[in-house]
Amino acid sequence: MYDLVSFVSRGKIRKVVLSNLVKPHTPTELSHIIKTHRSTTSRTILALENRGLVRCITPNEKMGRYYEITEMGKKILQKIKV
């Protein structure tokens, strides 16, 4: 678990993306919220998704997919904020 804590806490954007996905968002919405490029946001979401920290809740959509934090992602977020 602490390898995931380390992974998230090493990246400033990863922490921000993870904490903002408590409520589901598309990468475009999220990039407007956190004021980064959509491509940066999308790459970060993909990296977090590959580690099981976020999940796509509309996988059949080609565009405008919504993502949210997983239970593991919530646990990691709690460890970082403590």
C-alpha positions, 0 to 999 in steps of 0.5 A: 500500500505504501508504494501507492502512497509514495506514487501519489505523493511524488506527483503534485498533479496526481494528488490534485487529480485523485482528490478532485475525483471524489466526485465523478468528472470527465478529464476535460471538466477536471482539467478546467477545475485544476487548471492543467492541459487536458492531455496532462489530466488524461495521462494522470488519470490513466496512470492512476487507473492502471494502479487501481486508484480511479475507475471509469464509470462510463467505459462504453462511451468514446468521448466524455468518459466519467472517472471516480476514485476507488475505495483503494484511492480513498484509502491512499488519499487518507494516508496522504492527508494525515 
